[in-house]
Amino acid sequence: MAERVTFHNKATIKVQAQIFTGRTLVGTCLVEPGETRILSADATPYDIFFRNGATGWEVARELNSKAKAFTLNQRQGRYSLT
């Protein structure tokens, strides 16, 4: 059964979230500032990457995660996951 992962984008940029199990992309979405989206992961643990939606640059990542929810925050040009 697929895991449901909630992503809250509190950054001021559009963010692409991507979930991988091993080298296989299993979930992706593009999230506007202030939006919340649900992604699915085949299983845990999984790797999740957050990229700037305009440039493709990685802004944050979490490897070997079992978390069910993430919030991307931005403060003074730096990004953090909670």
C-alpha positions as CSV (number, residue, x, y, z in Angstrom):
1,M,0.0,0.0,0.0
2,A,1.3,3.4,-0.9
3,E,2.4,5.8,1.8
4,R,0.8,9.3,1.8
5,V,3.2,12.2,2.3
6,T,1.9,15.7,3.0
7,F,4.0,18.7,1.8
8,H,3.4,22.3,3.0
9,N,5.2,25.0,1.0
10,K,5.8,28.0,3.3
11,A,8.6,29.3,1.1
12,T,8.1,32.2,-1.3
13,I,9.0,30.2,-4.4
14,K,7.3,27.5,-6.4
15,V,8.8,24.2,-5.4
16,Q,9.0,20.8,-7.2
17,A,8.9,17.9,-4.7
18,Q,10.2,14.5,-5.9
19,I,10.0,11.2,-4.0
20,F,12.4,8.4,-4.9
21,T,12.7,4.8,-3.7
22,G,16.1,3.7,-4.7
23,R,16.7,5.3,-8.1
24,T,13.1,5.2,-9.1
25,L,10.9,8.3,-9.1
26,V,7.6,7.4,-7.5
27,G,6.0,10.8,-6.8
28,T,6.3,14.3,-7.9
29,C,4.3,17.6,-7.8
30,L,4.8,21.3,-8.3
31,V,3.6,23.4,-5.3
32,E,2.9,27.1,-5.3
33,P,3.9,29.2,-2.2
34,G,1.4,28.7,0.6
35,E,-0.1,25.5,-0.9
36,T,-0.3,22.0,0.6
37,R,-0.1,18.8,-1.6
38,I,-0.2,15.1,-1.0
39,L,2.4,12.8,-2.7
40,S,2.6,9.1,-2.6
41,A,5.6,6.9,-1.8
42,D,5.7,3.2,-2.6
43,A,7.3,2.4,0.7
44,T,9.4,3.8,3.5
45,P,12.1,4.7,3.8
46,Y,12.3,7.0,0.8
47,D,14.3,10.0,-0.4
48,I,12.6,13.3,-1.0
49,F,14.1,16.3,-2.9
50,F,12.7,19.8,-3.1
51,R,13.8,21.9,-6.1
52,N,13.2,25.5,-7.1
53,G,10.4,25.2,-9.6
54,A,11.9,27.9,-11.9
55,T,15.6,27.0,-11.9
56,G,15.6,23.3,-10.9
57,W,18.2,24.0,-8.2
58,E,17.9,21.8,-5.1
59,V,16.8,23.8,-2.0
60,A,16.4,20.9,0.5
61,R,16.3,17.1,0.8
62,E,15.6,14.4,3.3
63,L,17.2,11.0,2.7
64,N,16.0,7.6,4.1
65,S,12.9,9.3,5.5
66,K,9.9,7.7,7.1
67,A,8.1,11.1,7.7
68,K,4.5,11.5,6.8
69,A,4.6,15.3,6.5
70,F,7.1,18.0,5.6
71,T,7.1,21.8,5.8
72,L,9.5,23.8,3.7
73,N,10.3,27.1,5.4
74,Q,12.3,30.1,4.1
75,R,14.1,32.6,6.2
76,Q,16.6,35.2,5.0
77,G,17.2,33.3,1.8
78,R,17.8,29.9,3.5
79,Y,15.5,26.9,3.4
80,S,14.8,24.4,6.1
81,L,12.6,21.3,6.5
82,T,10.5,20.7,9.6
